[in-house]
Amino acid sequence: MNKDSRISRREFMSKTATRAVAAGISARAISALAAETSGPAPEKKLDYRKLGRTKLSVSAVSFGAMTTSDPAVIRRGVDLGMNYIDTARVYMQGENEKIVAKALEGIPRDKIHIATKIPMGQRRQPASKSAMLELADQSLKALNTDYVDVLSLHNLTQKEQVLNPDAIEALAQLKKDGKARFTGVTTHTNVAAVADAAVESKFFDVVLAKLNFKSSEADIKALERTAKAGLGVVAMKTQAGGRHEQEPPEGLSTHPARLKWVLQHAFVSNAIPGMRTIQEVEENFRVMDKPVEMSEREKAALKFYGDRIDALYCRLCGECEGDCPFGAPVAEINRCVMYADGYRDENLARQELLALGNLPCADCSSCSVACRNNVNVRAKIERALTLIA
């Protein structure tokens, strides 16, 4: 860097302030930024919490391995203190569980908590009990372990799925056989109904649910009820779409703020943000302070980001369920598109879209679905069709 290109810290703050004020971020937040970018780093006290009635002690920031292809990245998280690893049978078409197994080689089994998920069928068509038992055995083999700490039913959207007797019998059998210590359900869409059903079942121990600063009050209250009933609440989709291009001016990244917003809720046992690189692992690790506190700077940046993504981010609320006369699973399609445009993983988006089965959208000249949050549904559908073309 030459002399003319260098700027002083005062000049940097001045430029940042100018951009931030133009973006509607308060002067108070800018002052907070100045305070936070100076002084010694405080001593870190890591946050571990109880996973509901399981009594497992889990790191507040745990490892979401869905998109992790390098075992060394997972290992770095474990070395820093992340002791809960989340994967699934379907991730990377079965390869992700093998990557997790490779990362955990040499670590005593009782020092780490492994969570995986099995699908219970395609598009709400439940699989047989024997099929679910076979999927669980495949997971154990791929993970190179005799048991998992949490085994969940993957991506449920309806109460009937949660209470499906064959699924409950399969999981009960796996617990009896010592292959799963605890059981759970996972949900992106219709979170409140799924969480309430898990409580009603009096069987499940954990709910893994979408939770972020754009979540509805109904979902937040439902997850709070879930925790009060003794179930562990694990948060996913914490980054509200993860859209990098909508970030505020320099120095005001919202990534830590989005994660902190989730962890500030006492009912949350832990969060599992996806991590692909060691840099992302270390960034998330820095959020694992106790107590979790959001600064004025982070609150301002989060508001900026939230305003920018309002018309882009599908909340997966499920309110549009049934609006399509041809039965298109609109919220699920939007979730898959998010993987492409937010996570920047078109291959994952394509795999998830194909898993939804044949979509009726290609033959439809117009879209009758209207989003309650003003998201352009037709644009999302067109993007999905492009991804699977």
N, C-alpha and C positions, 0 to 999 in steps of 0.2 A: 504494500500500500504506500503510495507516495505522500509527501507532506501535504499537498494541496487537497488530497482526498480525505484526510483525517478531520474528524469533527470532535469538539469537546463534548463532555457529558451534558453541559448546559445547553449546547446547540442541539444535541440529540433530543433532550427533553422538550426544548422549544418546538422542534419540528413535530415530535409526537403529539404535543399538546395541540398544535394547530390542526393536525389531521383529526385528532380525537374530538375537538370542539366542533369541527365541521361535520363529524359523524354523530353529534348529539351526545357525546360523553362528557360528563361534568368535570369542572375544574377540580373538584374535590377528589375525583378518581385519579386525576393526573398527579395531584399532590401525593396521593397514596402510592402511586407508581414510583415516584421519586424516592419516597421513604423505603420502599421495598427493594429497591435496586442498590441499596448501600447498607453497610454494616455487616457484622459477622453473622454467619449462619447459625441459627439456634440448634441446640442439641436435639436430636430426633428421638422421640419415644414412639415406638411402633404401636399401631392399633390392632389388637386382636379381639374378636367378638365371639359370642356363643351362637352356634347355628341352631337356634331354637331348642326344642326338646332333645335334639340329638346330643347336646352338650359338647359337640366338637368345637374346639377353639380354632377359629379360622382367621386368616389375615383379612383385614378390612378391604384391602385391594388384593384380589386374587387373580388367577391367570385364566383368561379366556383364550383357548388355544385354537379356535375354529379356523383361523387363517394363518396359523404359524406353521411354516414349513421347515424351520431350522431348529433342531433339538437344543442347540446352544442358547437360543433365545429363551426357551422355557427354563433351561438350567440356570440362566442368569437370574431370572425371577425367583427361583427357589433359593439360590444362594443369598439373595437379598432378604428373604423371609416370607415370600409368598408360598403358603403351604396348602393351597386348595387349587387344583387344576381341573378345568372344565373342558370336556371334549364331547363327542357324540359318534355313534356308529356311522352316521351318514356323512360326516365331515370328510371332505377330500375323498369321497367314495371309499371310506374305510381306512385310508392311509393316515389320517390325523391321529387316531389312537396309537398307531405304531410309532409315530413321531414322539408322542408323549411318553411311551414306554422307553424309547431310546434316551430321552432326556433324563428319565428318572433312574437309569441304571446305576447301581451302587448305593442308592439312597435307601436306608432302612424303610421298609414298607409302612411302619407305624408313625413315621415322621412326616408323612405327606397324605393329604386327603384327595382321592381321585373321584371325580363325578363324571358320569357319562349318561347318555340318553339312547333310548331305542324308539324307533317309530312304531306306532300302533296301527299302521295301515296307510293307504293312500286316500287323500281327499275325504276323510271322515269314514272311509270304509274300514272298519276295524279288522286287524289281523287276528288270526286264531291264537289261542293260548300257546300252542306248540310252536308257532312261528315266532312269537315274542321270546319264548324261552331259548330258541335257537339263536336269535339275534343277540341276546345277552351273553350266551356262550361265545359267540364270535367276538364280542367286545372284550371279554376276559382274555381270550387268546391273543388278540391284537395288543392289548395292554400288558400282556405278560404278567398277569396277577391272578390270584385265586379269588379275589373279591374286589368290589368297588365300594367306596364309602357311601356314595349316593347314586342310585340308579333311577332315572326319571323317564316318564313318557314324554316324547318329544313333540313340541309345537301343538298344543291343544288349543282349541278355540271355543268349545262348547261344553256345557255342564254334563251332557250325556257322555262325552268322551271321558271325562274325569271319573265318572261313576260306572264306567263300563265294567261289568262283572268279570269278563274274561281277562281284562288287563289287570285288575286288582288281584285276581287269583294267580296270574302269572308272577306278579311281583311278590305276592305273599309266598309263593313256592320258592322263589329265588332267595328271599330272606331266610326261609326255613333251611334251605340248603347251604347257607353261609356264603352265598355269592354276592349278596348286597346287604350292607349293614342298615341302610335307610333308603326310603323311596320318595320320589317327588314327581311333580308335574312341571312342565315349562309352557309358557304362553307369551306370544307377542301381541295377539289380538283378542279383544273381549276379556281383558285382564281381570276385571272385577268379578265377572261371572265364573271364570275358571278358578280364581283364588277362593271365592266363597264356596265353590263346590268341593275344593280340596279340604277345606275346613269341615264341611258337612260330611265328607266321607269318613272322618275319624280314622283314616288309614294312613294318609300321606304325612311325611315328616318335613318336606321342603317344597317351597314354591319358587321357581326361577322365573322371573317376570321382567318384561320391559318396564323400565322406570327411568325417567329423565325429567329435566326441568320443563318439558312440554307435556308431561303426563297430566291427565285430567284429575280433578279433585276426587272423582268417584273411584278411580284406580288407586290413588294414594290412600284413601280411606279404607278401601278393601284390603290393601296390603298391610295396613296398620292393624286391621281386624285379624288378619292371618297371623301376624306376629303375636298378638295378644292371645290367640288360641294355642300358641306354643309351637307353631311351625317356623322353621327357618325361612327367611326371605332373602333370596339372592337376586341382585339386580343385574340386568343385562340391557343392551341398547342404551347405555348411559350417555352416549355422546350425541343423541338426538340427530342421527343421520350422518354425523361426521363430515359434514361438507366443509372442506378446507378453503374453498374459494370465497366463503362468506365471512371470513374472519375479520375482526376490527383492525384498526391501524397497528403498525409495528409496536411491539412491546406489550400488546394487550391480547395475547392468545387466550382463547376461552377453553382450551382442552382441559387444563387442571380444574378450572371453575365448574365445568360440567360434571366432572367426577366428584368434586367436593359437594356440589349441590345434592347429589344422591346420598353420599356418606353422612351428611349432616342429619339425615333422618334416623332416629334411634331405632326404628323398627327394622332397618336394613342390617342383616348379618354381615354381608359382604357384597362386593361388586366384582364383575368379571369382564372388564374391558378387554377387547381383543388386542393382541400385541404381535407385531411381525418382526420388530427389530429390537436390538438391545437398547437403542436410544429411547424407544417407546416404553420399554420396561422401566428404565431408570426414571423417565419422566413421571410415569404412574406411581413408582415407588415414592417419589417425593411428596405425593399426596397422602401417604400413609402415616401422617403425623397424628398424634393424639394430644389434644382434641383437634378435630377437623374444623377449621375456621375459614370463612370466605372474607376476603378483604373488600374494601369499597371499590378498588380497581377491578377485581374479578366480578363483582356484582354488575358494575357498569358495562364491562365487556360482554357479560352474559346477556344482558338486555339488548345490546347492539346485535349480537349474533342471533338472538331469538327473533328480533324484528326482521332480520334479513332472510330467515328461513321460513317465515310464517306460511308463505304460499308454496313452498317447495317441499316441506316435510310432512309426510303422512304420519299422523299420530297412531295409526293402527288401532283406532278406537272401535272399529267394527260397526259404527253407526250406519254405514252405507250397505251393510250386509242385507242382501235381498233386493237391493235397488235394481240390479241388472236382471232384466227379464229372462236372460239366457243362463243365469247362474254363475257368472264369472266371479271368482273369489278376489274382489278388487283389492281389499286390504293386503292379502297375501301377495298379489302381483306387485303392489307398491313396495312391500318389504323387499322383494327380490330386486326391484329396480334400485332401491337404496344401496344394495350391495355393490352395484355398478357405479352409481354416481356419487355416493358418499364414501364407501369403503375403497373405491377404485379397483374393484375386483370383478371384471366382467365374466370371468370363467365361473366364479361362485354364483353370480346372478343367473347365469345361463343354466347351471346345474339345478338351482332351486326352482327356476321357472319350469324346467322340463319335469321336475318332480311333481308339479301341480297337475300334470296330465294335459289333455287337449284343451286349449282355451278357445272359447267361442268368439273372441274379439276380432279375429282376422276377417271374418265375414260381415262385420258390422260397420256400416258407413258413418254412424254417429254414436255418441255415448250418452246414455240417459242418466248416468250416475252423477249426482251432484254432491261434492264434498262439503260437509258442514263447516270445514275450516278453510274453504276456498282454495284447496289444492286443485290444480288442473289435472283431473283424472284422465282425460283423453290423451294428454301429452304423456302421462305415465304409461298408459296402455300402448301407445305408439312406440315408446322407448322399449318396452318389454318385447313387442313383436320384432323390433329390429335386433334385439339381443338373441332371439331364438331363430331368426331367419336362416 
